[in-house]
Amino acid sequence: MKLIEMKCKNCGAKLKVDSEIKDVHCEFCHSDFKIDDEVKHHKLDDMEKSGYEFEKGRIRAQQENKNENYINNNYLQKNKNKTLWLILAWIFLLPFTATYFILKSNKLDKKKKIFIVVIMWIIFFIIAAIGSLQDEEEKKNRIIECYSQETYDKLDELVGIDNINGYFSNSYTCDKLSLKNKNYKDFLIEMDGKNLISIKLDNKYIYSVDNTVDIYDPITLKIKEKKLIEYYKDDENINKFINLYNNLYPETKITSDMLTVYHHHGSDHKDQVKINIDGFDSIITGGLLTNKVSVYIDNGKNDDVEIKKLIVKIVKVFNSSLKDEDIIEHINSQGIGSNINTFNEIEYWTNKNSDGSKILYIKLTGVIN
């Protein structure tokens, strides 16, 4: 029997009644009434309270369990680390300890002592080398398995496989394979199936098949290659040349609206564009099969001083380390008529007037890196 407290509907006196009965008699005012509604309401309140207490208890139990697991895991990790250090200490201290006791022994002569110590150290280094080779092989196999041979080769090329850390055990699935460099910065590898798309280090691209992103040096994490802006979409080499030119000479940038596809013999040549650079009519020729670009400059202005300034600018796009005076000296050394020669891996095709005092036109050809 469960007693509940309630008030008399007639006089308001506090009553204690059995929750199972429906009729109640007030001992104070002697009135009778039914308690179905009151009991029902009380039961609902009771159930809500019980449910609340149950849920609160369940959450508390989960939290206590979580805390207990954290403490246990922490304890296990500490013990694991302690055990690992003990094993490493034993491995590295064993040869020194053994060497000490062997050399201190009175039961062996000097030659035998030296022989035993040498053999022991040779065996120790062989075991260490085998262990290292096995680790490297496991690392290689895991990277190839989880990514591809191409990814392994590219990582080796960029940073050296020895400089990559991670958990390479087969007990870890590929989605848990985390690669880091020696400074514990994360590698992020993007794949399309088994094709390598990009590699990021510390969220910076160190490799990408997409040439519209900045590429950073994997060691210094400073920009190595500035992303290409699309000035001309129909020829990759022409676009690269314009990007290099604009990086060197931002005050006289070449823009897309300055380019016109070269029309010759009744058809458009998309690997050639006409442009006026610094007042000189010019033609830039690319070609997707090579990394070379040619720039033809017509001296229609009949201005030998200004065309030489433009020649210097174009040549330095191919090789920015060349000195202005060396380039000018080479141009001046060209004889009359048409001359083709190579200077610092840049091809010059120069055509001068009859006395050699003026450049009529010149074509410069160099490699775009």
SULHUBEL-V671381 format. One record per residue. RES is the residue in one small letter. PSI is psi in degrees with one decimal (none if undefined). Layout:
RES,PSI
RES,PSI
//
This chain:
m,134.6
k,120.5
l,139.2
i,152.5
e,141.5
m,167.5
k,145.3
c,132.5
k,-22.3
n,-52.2
c,-10.4
g,8.4
a,148.1
k,129.7
l,146.4
k,117.3
v,161.2
d,128.6
s,-14.9
e,-17.1
i,156.5
k,-27.5
d,137.6
v,146.5
h,124.1
c,123.9
e,-12.9
f,-46.6
c,0.2
h,29.3
s,155.0
d,143.1
f,163.4
k,150.8
i,20.3
d,-50.0
d,-43.8
e,-43.3
v,-41.4
k,-44.9
h,-41.0
h,-40.2
k,-41.5
l,-42.4
d,-40.1
d,-42.8
m,-41.1
e,-43.3
k,-42.6
s,-42.0
g,-41.7
y,-46.2
e,-38.4
f,-47.4
e,-41.6
k,-41.0
g,-39.4
r,-43.7
i,-41.2
r,-40.3
a,-41.5
q,-44.3
q,-43.1
e,-39.3
n,-41.0
k,-44.7
n,-40.0
e,-42.5
n,-41.3
y,-45.2
i,-43.2
n,-44.1
n,-40.5
n,-42.4
y,-44.3
l,-41.0
q,-41.7
k,-42.7
n,-39.1
k,-46.0
n,-39.6
k,-43.7
t,-41.6
l,-43.5
w,-36.2
l,-41.5
i,-46.1
l,-42.0
a,-41.7
w,-43.7
i,-45.5
f,-29.6
l,-23.4
l,-50.6
p,-38.9
f,-42.7
t,-46.1
a,-42.2
t,-44.1
y,-48.8
f,-34.7
i,-46.5
l,-27.4
k,-12.6
s,140.4
n,-4.3
k,-12.6
l,145.1
d,172.7
k,-42.4
k,-43.3
k,-40.6
k,-49.2
i,-42.1
f,-47.1
i,-43.7
v,-44.7
v,-47.5
i,-42.3
m,-44.3
w,-36.1
i,-44.5
i,-42.0
f,-46.3
f,-34.3
i,-44.9
i,-43.3
a,-41.3
a,-41.1
i,-42.9
g,-40.7
s,-42.5
l,-39.7
q,-40.2
d,-44.0
e,-39.0
e,-40.4
e,-40.9
k,-47.4
k,-48.3
n,-39.5
r,-41.1
i,-42.6
i,-41.2
e,-44.3
c,-23.0
y,-91.8
s,168.1
q,-38.3
e,-41.2
t,-43.4
y,-47.1
d,-41.1
k,-41.5
l,-41.2
d,-39.9
e,-40.3
l,-47.1
v,-13.5
g,124.8
i,-30.4
d,-23.0
n,12.6
i,128.2
n,160.4
g,177.7
y,106.9
f,8.2
s,147.4
n,-13.4
s,-14.6
y,130.2
t,163.9
c,-32.8
d,-12.7
k,4.2
l,109.4
s,121.6
l,134.6
k,156.2
n,-174.0
k,-23.7
n,13.6
y,28.6
k,141.7
d,139.4
f,137.2
l,115.8
i,126.0
e,126.9
m,152.3
d,92.1
g,-120.6
k,9.6
n,128.7
l,127.0
i,-49.4
s,159.5
i,127.1
k,144.7
l,121.9
d,40.5
n,22.2
k,135.7
y,125.4
i,-9.1
y,140.2
s,142.1
v,-15.4
d,118.2
n,14.9
t,12.3
v,150.9
d,135.1
i,130.2
y,150.2
d,128.7
p,-16.2
i,-51.9
t,-18.1
l,32.0
k,154.4
i,126.7
k,-43.0
e,121.4
k,141.1
k,147.9
l,133.4
i,140.0
e,101.5
y,-32.7
y,114.7
k,-15.1
d,-7.4
d,118.2
e,-40.4
n,-38.5
i,-42.8
n,-40.9
k,-43.0
f,-46.2
i,-39.4
n,-44.3
l,-42.6
y,-46.6
n,-31.2
n,-36.0
l,-36.2
y,68.0
p,-21.2
e,-19.0
t,53.7
k,146.2
i,129.9
t,163.5
s,-36.6
d,-7.1
m,-9.2
l,138.7
t,130.4
v,133.6
y,123.8
h,121.7
h,134.3
h,41.4
g,7.0
s,156.2
d,135.7
h,98.4
k,-11.3
d,11.5
q,136.2
v,142.5
k,142.2
i,149.5
n,114.0
i,121.1
d,34.2
g,-0.5
f,129.0
d,127.9
s,160.6
i,126.2
i,126.2
t,127.9
g,-126.0
g,114.7
l,-14.1
l,-13.8
t,171.5
n,17.2
k,149.4
v,139.6
s,141.1
v,115.1
y,127.9
i,124.7
d,125.6
n,56.4
g,-21.6
k,-15.1
n,38.4
d,97.8
d,-31.9
v,-48.4
e,-36.4
i,-33.3
k,-34.7
k,-40.8
l,-39.0
i,-43.9
v,-44.0
k,-44.2
i,-44.3
v,-37.9
k,-15.3
v,-38.0
f,-35.6
n,96.0
s,-11.5
s,-11.5
l,147.1
k,144.4
d,-46.0
e,-32.4
d,-37.7
i,-46.9
i,-43.0
e,-41.0
h,-40.0
i,-42.6
n,-24.9
s,-10.4
q,139.7
g,-170.2
i,164.8
g,-152.4
s,129.7
n,134.1
i,125.0
n,168.4
t,133.9
f,119.8
n,45.4
e,16.2
i,129.1
e,129.3
y,124.4
w,99.9
t,138.1
n,117.9
k,165.3
n,-178.4
s,-27.7
d,2.2
g,12.5
s,-20.3
k,142.8
i,123.8
l,-47.2
y,163.6
i,143.7
k,123.6
l,130.7
t,127.3
g,172.1
v,136.5
i,118.7
n,none
//
